[in-house]
């Protein structure tokens, strides 16, 4: 017998699907800005092992000479990103859904590879609404979002928000943190898409509709009829 089970509220689904295109636009426009000063690279003993990013990467995705366009999109959509994040965090606190998102103490005792296996393994998705790996990932995304907002505003107006620049360790370190958080989003996207793909269509459709169709194979319990002795013991009179 199939049953319809509520899984995700409307507010959670709204924040999820609104945030997805906003983050895509933020990363894309951020790359247009980064092209003008792509100074980050990985070096070993004075030799450049990898540079973020190769020139062919910019040309392939048409990211060259578009700095004004990138700044316009980035500084516009960052406010939608911040407002959506404030609404999401506020809703989880008011509704109490934060209890299902925050990791428990025993979740932090497992090694990192264990949670990577949970993320990419489909057999764990039926256990709870959010398993341990999902709790850690979704909580980390909230922290990353707060970090991106703080570092982004500090880069946007370093003179007006000089205390944020100081809090982040200086303007250069603020840029490094903002860049590292962006790479973190890309990594999360890859893991999240693999996870959703392995979880199957039912898991994906529940993020759209808010409901999940489950098979209820539990057998109904049939109570045995009471004996005359038990029935007489429950009557309001007693035998003498």
N, C-alpha and C positions, 0 to 999 in steps of 0.2 A: 504493500500500500504506500502510495506516494503522499508526502506532506510538503506544504510550503512553509518554509522557516525564514523569518526575518533575520538578515545578517548585517546589513549596513544601513544606517540612517540616511535621510535625504541630505542633511547638512554635511555629513562625511563624504558622501558621493559628490556633492557640489564642489567642495573644496578640492577633492582629488582631481576631478576632471577639469576644473578651472586652472589649477596649478600646473597641470601638465603642459598645455600650450604656452603658458606664461614662462615657464622655465626653459622651454625650447627657444623662445624668442630671446630670453635673457642670455642664454649661452651663445646663440648665433650672433647677436649684436655685440656681445662681449668679445667674440673673436674678431669682429670688425675693428674694435677698439684696440685689441691687443696687437694686431698686425702692425700698427704704427710704432710700437716699441716692444718687439718680441725679444726680450733680453734673457729669458730663462732657459737654462740648459743644464744637462748633467755632464759633469767633467770628472775625469779620473787621471790623476798625475799630469795635469795640464792638457790632457787630450779630451776633446769634446766627443762624448759617446752618443749623446742625443740632444737635439735642440727642439724646443717647443716653439714653433713647429717647422718642418721643412718647407722650403719655398714652394715645392710642388703641391703641398697640402693647401696652401692659400689659393693657388691658381686653379686647382681642381674644384674647389668649392666657391670660387669667385669672391674671395674675401679681401682682395687688394684694392687700395685707394678708395675705401668707403668709410673712412673715419667719421665724417659728419653724420652720415646716415646711421652708423652704429651708435654714436652718442645720443642721437635723437630717440631711437627706439629703446635704448638701454635705460635712459633717465626717465622715460615715460612709463615703461612697464614695470620698473622697480617699485613704483607706488602701488600698482595692482598686486604685485608679489607680497609686499608688506601688509596691505590691507587683508588679503586673503589669508595670510599667515596669522594675523591677529584674530580674525574671525574663527579660524580653525582651532587655535589654542584656547580661545575664550569658550568656544562651544564644548570642547572636551572637558574643560574644568567645570563648567556649569552643569552639563549633563551627567558627569561622572564617568564618561567613557575613558578618561585617562587611566582608570584602573585596569582596563584591558590593554592599554598600550605601553605603560611603564614596565620595564623588566623587573622581575622579582630578584631577591638576593641570590637564590640558587642558580639563576640564569647566568650570572656573571662568573660562576666558578668553572664553567666548561671552557675548554680550549677553543681558539678561533676556528680551527679546521672543522670542529664538530658543528658549528653553526653554519659554516659554508655547505656542509653536507645536507643540513636540514633545508637550506634555501633552495638547493637544486634537486631535492628529492621529493617526489610527489606523494609518497606514502605518509608524510607528516601533516598534510594539509587538512585531514579530516579530524584531527585530534581536538583542536579548539578553534575559536574564532581567529586568534592570533597566537602562533606558537612562539617559542623563546627567541628564535632568530628574527622573526618579524617584529617582535616587541623591541628588540635591540636596534634593528634597522630603522623602524619608524620613529623611535625616540631620538636616534642619532640624526635623522633628517630634520627634525624640529630644531635641534641644537645647531645644526649646520645652517638652517635658514636664518636663525637669529644671528649667527656669525656673519653670514653673507650680508644681512641688512646693516649690521654695525660697520663692517669694513667697507661696504659699498657707499654708505653715507659719508664715511670718513674720507674716502677717495674723491667723492663727488664735491664736497665742500670742506677741504682740509683746514682752511682758515677759520671758518665759522664753527666747525666741530673739532677744534684742535685737541680737546680733551679726549675725544674718541681716538684720534691719531696717537696720542700719548698712551692711551689704554692698550692699544694694539702693538705698541713697541716702536712707533715711528712710521713715517709714510712708506718707506720701502718695505718694511715687514708687513704693513697693512696690505700692500699689493700682493705680496707673496701668499698671505693667508687667503685673500680673496681668490687668487688663482688656484690655490690648492683645494679650496672648497668647490670650485667649479669642476675640477677633475673628479672630486668625490661624487658630485651629482651624476657625472657621466658613468662612473663605475656603478653607482646605485641603479641607474637606468638599465644597464646591461644585465645585472643580477636580477632585477625586478622583472624584466621581460622574459628571461629564461625561467624564472620561478612561475610566472603566470602561464607560460606555455606548457610547462610540465604539469601544472595543477589541473589543466583541462578547461573546457568550455564552461562548465557549471560555475567554476570559481570566477571566471571572467564576467559572465553574465550577471552574477550576483553583485558585482561592483557597478553595474549599470542599472539594474532594476531594484537592487536592494534586497532581493529575496533569493532563496536557494531551494530547489526541489530536492528533497532527500527521500530515500527509501526507508520506510519504517517496517522493519521485519519482526518487531517484537510481537509475541503472541499474547492475546488477552488472557488475563488470569481468571480462572473460574473458581469461585469459592465453593467449598464443600458445604452441603446442608448441615445445619446444627443438629446434634442429637437431642433426644427428648430431655436428657439430663441437663445439658447446657442451656436449653431453652427454658426449662423450669427454674434454673438458678437466676435467670435474668428477670423473672416476673416480679411484680411489686409485692408479692406476698410470699411467705415461706410456710412450708409444711411443718406441722407440729406432730 
